[in-house]
């Protein structure tokens, strides 16, 4: 999936597939946190962070965390800040 050409109208549908915890982790990744830092801040294991990232990628159909972050950032810039 080319995350840079997804129509804005489909972004909410994709983002709505994410769990609140997945969204929380993606926000931390956007802020530059590593898996280790994210795990520490959320009091969970690093493997749990990784699993959340992998599952989030599967839910919205992207191949890696970079695409996940880009897609989430696109949504955040257009609609996420209003929520």
OpenMM code with the backbone's topology and positions (N, CA, C; nanometers):
from openmm import Vec3, app, unit

residues = "UNK UNK UNK UNK UNK UNK UNK UNK UNK UNK UNK UNK UNK UNK UNK UNK UNK UNK UNK UNK UNK UNK UNK UNK UNK UNK UNK UNK UNK UNK UNK UNK UNK UNK UNK UNK UNK UNK UNK UNK UNK UNK UNK UNK UNK UNK UNK UNK UNK UNK UNK UNK UNK UNK UNK UNK UNK UNK UNK UNK UNK UNK UNK UNK UNK UNK UNK UNK UNK UNK UNK UNK UNK UNK UNK UNK UNK UNK UNK UNK UNK UNK UNK".split()
positions = [
    Vec3(0.0842, -0.1171, 0.0000),
    Vec3(0.0000, 0.0000, 0.0000),
    Vec3(0.0892, 0.1242, 0.0000),
    Vec3(0.0611, 0.2158, -0.0892),
    Vec3(0.1353, 0.3413, -0.0936),
    Vec3(0.0675, 0.4390, 0.0007),
    Vec3(0.1244, 0.4560, 0.1188),
    Vec3(0.0601, 0.5371, 0.2221),
    Vec3(0.0513, 0.6840, 0.1870),
    Vec3(0.1277, 0.7291, 0.0892),
    Vec3(0.1251, 0.8706, 0.0549),
    Vec3(0.0121, 0.9053, -0.0400),
    Vec3(-0.0569, 0.8063, -0.0972),
    Vec3(-0.1634, 0.8355, -0.1915),
    Vec3(-0.2995, 0.7850, -0.1461),
    Vec3(-0.3151, 0.7545, -0.0205),
    Vec3(-0.4441, 0.7097, 0.0307),
    Vec3(-0.5367, 0.8306, 0.0394),
    Vec3(-0.6559, 0.8215, -0.0186),
    Vec3(-0.7482, 0.9347, -0.0092),
    Vec3(-0.7844, 0.9650, 0.1362),
    Vec3(-0.7933, 1.0921, 0.1677),
    Vec3(-0.8253, 1.1317, 0.3052),
    Vec3(-0.9579, 1.0736, 0.3518),
    Vec3(-1.0488, 1.0473, 0.2600),
    Vec3(-1.1790, 0.9939, 0.2986),
    Vec3(-1.1692, 0.8524, 0.3553),
    Vec3(-1.0641, 0.7783, 0.3217),
    Vec3(-1.0495, 0.6428, 0.3743),
    Vec3(-0.9643, 0.6372, 0.5007),
    Vec3(-0.8949, 0.7436, 0.5315),
    Vec3(-0.8102, 0.7438, 0.6518),
    Vec3(-0.8888, 0.7135, 0.7787),
    Vec3(-1.0032, 0.7788, 0.8034),
    Vec3(-1.0758, 0.7470, 0.9271),
    Vec3(-1.1156, 0.6007, 0.9357),
    Vec3(-1.1558, 0.5428, 0.8238),
    Vec3(-1.1934, 0.4010, 0.8238),
    Vec3(-1.0753, 0.3127, 0.8633),
    Vec3(-0.9570, 0.3450, 0.8133),
    Vec3(-0.8384, 0.2680, 0.8475),
    Vec3(-0.7999, 0.2880, 0.9937),
    Vec3(-0.7987, 0.4112, 1.0378),
    Vec3(-0.7582, 0.4411, 1.1756),
    Vec3(-0.8565, 0.3813, 1.2752),
    Vec3(-0.9840, 0.3769, 1.2410),
    Vec3(-1.0844, 0.3192, 1.3314),
    Vec3(-1.0633, 0.1704, 1.3553),
    Vec3(-0.9810, 0.1065, 1.2740),
    Vec3(-0.9491, -0.0354, 1.2940),
    Vec3(-0.8473, -0.0553, 1.4059),
    Vec3(-0.7818, 0.0522, 1.4479),
    Vec3(-0.6796, 0.0432, 1.5526),
    Vec3(-0.7427, 0.0473, 1.6908),
    Vec3(-0.6795, -0.0227, 1.7840),
    Vec3(-0.7249, -0.0171, 1.9226),
    Vec3(-0.6696, 0.1098, 1.9875),
    Vec3(-0.7303, 0.1527, 2.0977),
    Vec3(-0.6755, 0.2694, 2.1682),
    Vec3(-0.5286, 0.2504, 2.2086),
    Vec3(-0.4902, 0.1306, 2.2488),
    Vec3(-0.3514, 0.1049, 2.2883),
    Vec3(-0.2584, 0.1151, 2.1681),
    Vec3(-0.3015, 0.0634, 2.0536),
    Vec3(-0.2199, 0.0748, 1.9330),
    Vec3(-0.2001, 0.2213, 1.8965),
    Vec3(-0.3062, 0.2988, 1.9065),
    Vec3(-0.2955, 0.4417, 1.8756),
    Vec3(-0.2012, 0.5124, 1.9729),
    Vec3(-0.2078, 0.4747, 2.0984),
    Vec3(-0.1193, 0.5320, 2.1992),
    Vec3(0.0274, 0.5013, 2.1655),
    Vec3(0.0540, 0.3793, 2.1260),
    Vec3(0.1899, 0.3390, 2.0917),
    Vec3(0.2374, 0.4106, 1.9657),
    Vec3(0.1515, 0.4229, 1.8663),
    Vec3(0.1894, 0.4931, 1.7437),
    Vec3(0.2243, 0.6388, 1.7746),
    Vec3(0.1481, 0.7026, 1.8611),
    Vec3(0.1785, 0.8413, 1.9004),
    Vec3(0.3169, 0.8501, 1.9640),
    Vec3(0.3509, 0.7513, 2.0439),
    Vec3(0.4822, 0.7510, 2.1079),
    Vec3(0.5927, 0.7305, 2.0045),
    Vec3(0.5675, 0.6460, 1.9060),
    Vec3(0.6643, 0.6263, 1.7982),
    Vec3(0.6820, 0.7555, 1.7195),
    Vec3(0.5718, 0.8251, 1.6936),
    Vec3(0.5783, 0.9532, 1.6227),
    Vec3(0.6615, 1.0541, 1.7003),
    Vec3(0.6589, 1.0439, 1.8321),
    Vec3(0.7355, 1.1346, 1.9180),
    Vec3(0.8823, 1.0940, 1.9274),
    Vec3(0.9168, 0.9806, 1.8642),
    Vec3(1.0557, 0.9381, 1.8619),
    Vec3(1.0936, 0.8356, 1.9659),
    Vec3(0.9968, 0.7832, 2.0386),
    Vec3(1.0265, 0.6816, 2.1401),
    Vec3(1.0623, 0.5487, 2.0736),
    Vec3(1.1573, 0.4809, 2.1306),
    Vec3(1.1916, 0.3459, 2.0862),
    Vec3(1.0930, 0.2473, 2.1481),
    Vec3(1.0980, 0.1230, 2.1030),
    Vec3(1.0142, 0.0199, 2.1644),
    Vec3(1.0452, 0.0072, 2.3128),
    Vec3(1.1733, 0.0150, 2.3464),
    Vec3(1.2148, 0.0019, 2.4869),
    Vec3(1.1603, 0.1178, 2.5704),
    Vec3(1.1708, 0.2381, 2.5194),
    Vec3(1.1191, 0.3545, 2.5917),
    Vec3(0.9667, 0.3482, 2.6059),
    Vec3(0.9012, 0.3083, 2.4983),
    Vec3(0.7556, 0.2963, 2.5001),
    Vec3(0.7126, 0.1936, 2.6035),
    Vec3(0.7789, 0.0797, 2.6047),
    Vec3(0.7473, -0.0257, 2.7009),
    Vec3(0.7644, 0.0245, 2.8433),
    Vec3(0.8720, 0.0949, 2.8674),
    Vec3(0.8979, 0.1461, 3.0018),
    Vec3(0.7905, 0.2468, 3.0445),
    Vec3(0.7557, 0.3376, 2.9550),
    Vec3(0.6566, 0.4404, 2.9875),
    Vec3(0.5169, 0.3828, 3.0095),
    Vec3(0.4858, 0.2742, 2.9400),
    Vec3(0.3540, 0.2127, 2.9518),
    Vec3(0.3517, 0.0953, 3.0497),
    Vec3(0.4663, 0.0657, 3.1078),
    Vec3(0.4791, -0.0459, 3.2028),
    Vec3(0.4352, -0.1791, 3.1408),
    Vec3(0.4823, -0.2016, 3.0188),
    Vec3(0.4581, -0.3286, 2.9505),
    Vec3(0.5909, -0.3792, 2.8960),
    Vec3(0.5920, -0.5017, 2.8462),
    Vec3(0.7143, -0.5598, 2.7916),
    Vec3(0.7408, -0.5077, 2.6508),
    Vec3(0.8679, -0.5052, 2.6152),
    Vec3(0.9078, -0.4600, 2.4825),
    Vec3(0.8452, -0.5478, 2.3733),
    Vec3(0.8362, -0.6786, 2.3981),
    Vec3(0.7720, -0.7684, 2.3014),
    Vec3(0.6240, -0.7340, 2.2824),
    Vec3(0.5599, -0.6866, 2.3883),
    Vec3(0.4193, -0.6464, 2.3785),
    Vec3(0.4053, -0.5241, 2.2890),
    Vec3(0.4975, -0.4307, 2.3006),
    Vec3(0.4976, -0.3132, 2.2129),
    Vec3(0.5126, -0.3585, 2.0684),
    Vec3(0.6072, -0.4458, 2.0445),
    Vec3(0.6309, -0.4968, 1.9094),
    Vec3(0.5062, -0.5639, 1.8548),
    Vec3(0.4399, -0.6450, 1.9364),
    Vec3(0.3181, -0.7137, 1.8915),
    Vec3(0.2078, -0.6142, 1.8577),
    Vec3(0.1950, -0.5094, 1.9368),
    Vec3(0.0949, -0.4062, 1.9067),
    Vec3(0.1244, -0.3399, 1.7716),
    Vec3(0.2509, -0.3148, 1.7451),
    Vec3(0.2898, -0.2522, 1.6182),
    Vec3(0.2600, -0.3462, 1.5015),
    Vec3(0.2984, -0.4720, 1.5151),
    Vec3(0.2735, -0.5709, 1.4095),
    Vec3(0.1230, -0.5841, 1.3839),
    Vec3(0.0446, -0.5928, 1.4902),
    Vec3(-0.1002, -0.6063, 1.4745),
    Vec3(-0.1624, -0.4816, 1.4132),
    Vec3(-0.1141, -0.3646, 1.4502),
    Vec3(-0.1643, -0.2396, 1.3921),
    Vec3(-0.1354, -0.2369, 1.2425),
    Vec3(-0.0171, -0.2797, 1.2036),
    Vec3(0.0176, -0.2851, 1.0608),
    Vec3(-0.0775, -0.3775, 0.9861),
    Vec3(-0.1074, -0.4918, 1.0451),
    Vec3(-0.1991, -0.5867, 0.9827),
    Vec3(-0.3395, -0.5288, 0.9725),
    Vec3(-0.3858, -0.4632, 1.0794),
    Vec3(-0.5214, -0.4081, 1.0803),
    Vec3(-0.5450, -0.3078, 0.9686),
    Vec3(-0.4453, -0.2267, 0.9395),
    Vec3(-0.4680, -0.1225, 0.8385),
    Vec3(-0.3964, -0.1500, 0.7066),
    Vec3(-0.3296, -0.2636, 0.6970),
    Vec3(-0.2754, -0.3081, 0.5693),
    Vec3(-0.1483, -0.2403, 0.5234),
    Vec3(-0.0599, -0.2113, 0.6171),
    Vec3(0.0706, -0.1568, 0.5791),
    Vec3(0.1775, -0.2598, 0.6120),
    Vec3(0.2952, -0.2416, 0.5533),
    Vec3(0.3996, -0.3429, 0.5656),
    Vec3(0.4972, -0.3205, 0.6808),
    Vec3(0.5088, -0.1966, 0.7292),
    Vec3(0.6084, -0.1715, 0.8330),
    Vec3(0.5704, -0.0509, 0.9183),
    Vec3(0.6463, -0.0297, 1.0233),
    Vec3(0.6160, 0.0767, 1.1190),
    Vec3(0.6285, 0.2156, 1.0585),
    Vec3(0.7160, 0.2322, 0.9599),
    Vec3(0.7297, 0.3628, 0.8953),
    Vec3(0.6010, 0.3978, 0.8221),
    Vec3(0.5488, 0.3044, 0.7446),
    Vec3(0.4219, 0.3279, 0.6759),
    Vec3(0.3102, 0.3524, 0.7760),
    Vec3(0.3119, 0.2794, 0.8852),
    Vec3(0.2120, 0.2965, 0.9901),
    Vec3(0.2165, 0.4384, 1.0463),
    Vec3(0.3352, 0.4853, 1.0766),
    Vec3(0.3521, 0.6195, 1.1322),
    Vec3(0.3101, 0.7260, 1.0309),
    Vec3(0.3490, 0.7082, 0.9050),
    Vec3(0.3129, 0.8049, 0.8008),
    Vec3(0.1613, 0.8124, 0.7854),
    Vec3(0.0969, 0.6977, 0.7800),
    Vec3(-0.0482, 0.6944, 0.7651),
    Vec3(-0.1162, 0.7606, 0.8845),
    Vec3(-0.0713, 0.7271, 1.0042),
    Vec3(-0.1299, 0.7853, 1.1242),
    Vec3(-0.1069, 0.9366, 1.1270),
    Vec3(0.0109, 0.9801, 1.0866),
    Vec3(0.0415, 1.1234, 1.0840),
    Vec3(-0.0475, 1.1959, 0.9832),
    Vec3(-0.0738, 1.1334, 0.8684),
    Vec3(-0.1653, 1.1931, 0.7697),
    Vec3(-0.3036, 1.2108, 0.8307),
    Vec3(-0.3513, 1.1077, 0.8980),
    Vec3(-0.4827, 1.1142, 0.9624),
    Vec3(-0.4831, 1.2211, 1.0709),
    Vec3(-0.3790, 1.2215, 1.1521),
    Vec3(-0.3696, 1.3168, 1.2631),
    Vec3(-0.3724, 1.4607, 1.2104),
    Vec3(-0.3033, 1.4859, 1.1013),
    Vec3(-0.2960, 1.6213, 1.0448),
    Vec3(-0.4296, 1.6675, 0.9892),
    Vec3(-0.5114, 1.5735, 0.9414),
    Vec3(-0.6379, 1.6137, 0.8808),
    Vec3(-0.7571, 1.6030, 0.9742),
    Vec3(-0.7554, 1.5046, 1.0654),
    Vec3(-0.8729, 1.4818, 1.1479),
    Vec3(-0.8443, 1.4527, 1.2942),
    Vec3(-0.7333, 1.3924, 1.3208),
    Vec3(-0.7042, 1.3442, 1.4561),
    Vec3(-0.6958, 1.4521, 1.5614),
    Vec3(-0.6458, 1.5673, 1.5263),
    Vec3(-0.6303, 1.6757, 1.6244),
    Vec3(-0.7648, 1.7262, 1.6740),
    Vec3(-0.8693, 1.7054, 1.5949),
    Vec3(-1.0012, 1.7549, 1.6314),
    Vec3(-1.0701, 1.6635, 1.7319),
    Vec3(-1.0204, 1.5434, 1.7488),
    Vec3(-1.0877, 1.4481, 1.8377),
    Vec3(-1.0360, 1.4548, 1.9776),
] * unit.nanometer
topology = app.Topology()
chain = topology.addChain("A")
for resn in residues:
    res = topology.addResidue(resn, chain)
    for name in ("N", "CA", "C"):
        topology.addAtom(name, app.Element.getBySymbol(name[0]), res)
